[in-house]
Amino acid sequence: MAGLEQSSASVDMMRMEEQLARELARMRIQDDRKRKEVEKICTESAEIKELQARIKAAYLNKERGSQITENQYRRQIEIVSHF
């Protein structure tokens, strides 16, 4: 009798694991679909492309500003060190 109960528990466990595996697979497929939909929207939207370009330009300008500031600082240090 104990062996039959253990066998039944094993079958139940396998069913639950299979159900969990199916649910996880379904969730992955759903996530992939959502990701592809977002990618499609981003590549097709002129507004998003414009915003991405503006963000990229802002980062480049920020970097240029940092470089200019650093160069000015170095020049000042150089001038001060000559006195």
C-alpha positions in Angstrom: 0.0 0.0 0.0 2.8 2.5 0.9 4.5 1.8 -2.5 1.2 2.6 -4.3 0.9 5.9 -2.4 4.5 6.8 -3.2 3.9 5.9 -6.9 0.8 8.1 -6.9 2.7 11.0 -5.3 5.4 10.6 -7.9 2.9 10.7 -10.8 1.3 13.8 -9.2 4.7 15.4 -8.9 5.5 14.7 -12.5 2.2 16.2 -13.6 2.8 19.3 -11.6 6.4 19.6 -13.1 5.0 19.2 -16.6 2.3 21.8 -16.0 4.9 24.2 -14.6 7.2 23.6 -17.6 4.3 24.3 -20.0 3.4 27.5 -18.1 7.0 28.7 -18.2 7.3 28.0 -21.9 4.0 29.9 -22.5 5.4 32.8 -20.5 8.6 32.9 -22.5 6.7 32.9 -25.8 4.5 35.7 -24.5 7.6 37.7 -23.4 9.2 37.2 -26.8 6.1 38.5 -28.5 6.0 41.6 -26.4 9.7 42.3 -26.9 9.3 41.9 -30.7 6.3 44.2 -30.6 8.2 46.9 -28.7 11.1 46.6 -31.1 8.8 46.9 -34.1 7.2 50.0 -32.6 10.5 51.5 -31.9 11.9 50.9 -35.4 8.8 52.2 -37.1 8.1 55.3 -35.0 9.5 58.5 -36.4 8.9 60.2 -33.0 10.9 57.5 -31.2 13.7 57.7 -33.7 13.8 61.5 -33.3 13.9 61.2 -29.5 16.7 58.6 -29.7 18.7 60.9 -32.0 18.2 63.9 -29.6 19.3 61.7 -26.6 22.4 60.6 -28.5 23.2 64.2 -29.4 22.7 65.3 -25.8 25.2 62.6 -24.5 27.7 63.7 -27.2 27.3 67.3 -26.2 27.7 66.5 -22.5 30.9 64.5 -23.3 32.3 67.4 -25.4 31.5 69.8 -22.6 33.4 67.6 -20.1 36.4 67.5 -22.5 36.4 71.3 -23.0 36.2 71.8 -19.2 39.0 69.3 -18.6 41.2 71.0 -21.3 40.6 74.4 -19.8 41.5 73.2 -16.3 44.7 71.6 -17.6 45.6 74.9 -19.4 45.0 76.8 -16.2 47.2 74.4 -14.2 49.9 74.7 -16.8 49.7 78.6 -16.7 49.8 78.6 -12.9 52.7 76.2 -12.8 54.8 78.5 -15.0 54.7 81.3 -12.5 
